[in-house]
């Protein structure tokens, strides 16, 4: 059996959600006169979609220091038990 390599994939519940969120944020930022680089973001949900949303927002210019990701126990941070 051949191994599949370098084949792009698209998970609709992850990437589809992230694309829609990014599109909404791009338009909202334009209307508000803000930039991704200077804005703060809270991701409420650290599952597959939340992870992909945070990654696409970071790739669009958001700063990791301005992003808080929360799960069922609250904000995720280094050193949290």
Secondary structure, DSSP 8 states (H G I E B T S, - for coil): -----S-----IIIIIHHHHHHHHHHHHHHHHT--STT--EEEE--SHHHHHHHHHHHHTT--GGGEEEEETTEE--TT--
